[in-house]
Amino acid sequence: MTSPEFSGVFRKLRELFGVREERPPIVDRPTDLELPWAPGAENTIQDMLDSLGFPWRASCQELIDRFGLVRHPAYDWEQSPIMPCPLSLDGLLYPISPQLSRIALRDQVPQGFSGSIWIKTDPLANLRHAHRRMAELLSPAPIGVRNNTVSSIWRAGPARISLTVWPPKLQPSGWNRNIPAHERDRRLKTACSIYIEPGYRRPMTVQEREWLRGFTPLDKVGGTALASTLRALWASAPGDNGQDFVCLPPLDQDNFLGQVGHSPDRKALIVCSRQLHIIPAQCIVALRLQKLRPAKGGGGAALTAVFQATDGMEREVSISGSHGDMDTLDDLASHLSRILNRPLRIPEPQYDC
């Protein structure tokens, strides 16, 4: 791997001798660069972050304790600036920071880190500048137009890194992006945004693994796209919200895919759609069945588990959903209420608007 110091020397030598650097072409609707990964084994992006000491497994609070907490000068949101930059990205307007505003609780691990790179007023030059460093770390990804952006994306299973600019020529007439922040720092209009999604999910505990081995299915998860194979489940990127009770899947069991069920001792609710949730029954305050009357949408129902988070607030984890039939989940909701010994809340139906 080429170090940043040598890369800078090579660029200066090319400029000195008049050697023009080859630039990757800009294409229409580029494909993401798929990097090697395997369930439970290597992951090119995660391995790269580890080799550079990027703290992608640390909780928000651990990052704040280490790097501090300040207000972003332009966006006015909370940030914990990671300095010095582990990726050795030069041209950063502001240090890379976890996206704290998208995390509900400080004891959770952030799913995204972001920063802005600027060297001149040309957005494509800023993108290419950032792309050169990422190509050194991961190999070059295609650069191309996606709707009103020009971007480049690297993927490895659930992990993803993207570089994006919003060239003025691609924007609709009269359309402006993030005007308040741009007024505070006009360089942001042409800066290249870097977004790092490491794909963190915590390993199962010994108790959770025992619960899952004895999985007792009750019903299929409805109303959502499902991961139909273990590889698809491993590759599914975790969301920004609802990290509570999300675990890394096992490698040797798949009877829980797309299912709602419980542990053999009924001490845990197990739900697997796009992620594997193992929820201790003692953490569940109630079940909630929200019914939707047809309106602009076709109606349906949503069943969730209500729990009390560490901040004292009640939050919910999705169990199952239905489209078009308000009563499909009644039996499942009642059965879970009985076996988990938790109350079932059924508020007044709402309209599916």
Secondary structure, DSSP 8 states (H G I E B T S, - for coil): ---HHHHHHHHHHHHHTT-------EEES---EE--B-TTS-BHHHHHHHHTT--TTS-HHHHHHHH--EE-TTT--EE---SS-TT--TTEEEEEEE-GGG-S-TTS--S-EEEEE-SSS-HHHHHHHHHHHHHHHH----EEEETTEEEEEEEETTEEEEEEE--GGGS-TT--SSHHHHHH-GGGGT-EEEEEE----B---HHHHHHHHT-EEEEE--SS----SHHHHHHS---SS--TTEE---SS--TTTTEEEE-TTS-EEEEESSSEEEEEGGGEEEEEEEEEE-SSS--EEEEEEEEE-TTS-EEEEEEEEEES-TTTTHHHHHHHHHHHT--EE----EE--
